[in-house]
Amino acid sequence: YRPPAFLVDTVDLRFELDPKATLVRARMAVRRNPAHGDAAAPLMLDGEALVLLSVRVDGEVLGENRYRLLPSGGLAIDDMPAAAMVEIETRIDPGANSELSGLYTSGGAFFTQCEAEGFRRITFFPDRPDVMARYTTTIVADRAAVPVLLGNGNPTAAGVDGARHW
């Protein structure tokens, strides 16, 4: 066992639900973990069946020369500061997800299952049980196709924007 190089304090997720092309925006406050012992270690994020659209660190869009997509499906970001806001945008296909892990559809409805390593099928993340974070989630969908939006937590706001609601 080796402690993770980075800890994640907060995660703000935004889902733009679509059965074939759901956009997921993850905004994570990360900081180096002194228990790891390597102050130059990259930020290692697990990922599976994700299409990476963009990576930002402290608001700066990273070019492809600033991160590495790994053969495992993960993402590594080198030259990270001690603390940063990391924003990652991905696209996933819940309709094609037959793993029953991450975000998937069944009977026309959307579902998530993230235990034990399913979150890596939603966005790039250090998907391990010793990385704990506080989450906020915004779910946006077409009101006619997805009339009920339900998340695990306490609702803080809701609204309608034309044919879409959140």
N, C-alpha and C positions, 0 to 999 in steps of 0.2 A: 504494500500500500504506500502510495505517495500522495500527500495532500495536493489539491489543485493549485496551479500557479496563480489563479485569480479567483476571487469570490465575487458573487453577484448580489448586490444589495437590493435593487429594485428592477422590475421588468414591467414595462408598459407595452401591452400587445394591442394591435388593431387588426381585426380580421375583416376583409371585404369579401364576404362569402359568395362563391360561385362554384357550382358542382364540378366544373372542369378547370377553372383557373382562379383559385382563391389567392388573394394577395394578403401576405402577413407582414406587418411592420412591427419589429421588436426594437424597443429602446431600453438598453440595459446600462445601469450604473455599475461599473466593475472597478475592483481595486486589487492590487497585488496582495497575495496571501504570504505574510512573513514566514509561515510554517513550511512553505514550499522549499525555500532555501536558495533558489536561483532567481536573482533580480533581473536577469535578462531573458527569462523564459517567455516564449510567445503565449498569447491568449489562444488556447486550444478549444474549439467548439465542435461538438458532435453534430452531424447532419446525415440525413438519409432521405433520398427521393425528393430533394429540394432543387429548385432552380434559383440560383442566386441572381438578384437583380441589382443590388447596390450594397456597399459597406461604407459607413461613415464612422470616424472617430473624432469626437469633440467637434462635430459639425463639418469636418473636412471629408469630402468624398475621396475614398482611396482608389487609386488606379490598380489594375491587375498586378502591377509590380510590387504592391504593398501588402498583399495577402497571398495565401496558397490554398487552393482547393486540394484536399488530400485524397489519395486513392480509396480511403475508407468512407469517403463521402463527407468528411468533416472539413473544417475551415481553420486555418492558422493565421493569426495576425502577429507579425513580428514588430519589434520596435515600439512596444506599447509603453505609455507613461504609467506611473504608479497608480493613477486613478483616472478614469475616463468615462465618457458617455459613448457607448457603442450602439449604432443604429444599423440594423440589417433588414433589408427588404427581400422577401422570397416569394416565389409563386409555387403553389402546390396543387395537385389534382386529386381532390378528395373522392371524386367519382371512380377513379382508377385505383384507389387505395383499397386493396383486398386484404391487408394485413390486420385489420381491426385494431390498429395502433396509430396514434397521431390523430389527425383530422380525417374522417371518412364519411361517406354517405351510406345510408341504408334506408330503403323504402321512401326515398325522397327527402329524408331528414338528414341533418348534419349531426355528427357525434364526435367526441374526443375520448381517447383513452391514452393516458400518458404514463401509467405505471407499467413496467419499471423504467423503460427507456424509450417511451413513445414520443416524448416531447421533441426529440431530434427529428421527427417526421413533420414537425410544424415549423420550426425555425432552427437556425444554428444556435447551439447552447451547450454549456458544459453539463451534459445530461447525466448527472451522477447524484446519488442520494446525499452526499455531503456538501452540495452546493444548494443552499437554501436562499430564497429571495421572497420579497413581498411583491405581489402581482396586482396590476390593474389591467382590465381587459375591456375593449370596446368591440362590439360585434355589429357589423353593418351588413344589411341584406335587403333584397327586394321584398317589399311588404306582401305582395301577392304570392310569391314563391315560398317565402319563409315568414309566415305570419307571427310566429312566436320565437322570441329570442330569449334564451335562458342561459345564464352563466352560474358558475359555482362561486358564490360570494354575495356581498351585500350591494344591491343596486344603488348607484349614486346619481344617475341621470339617464334620460331617455329622450328620444326626439324623432322627428320625421323630416326628411329632406326630399321632397317630391315623391317619387315612387319607392324610395329607400327609407328604411328606418334603422335606428340604432338603440 
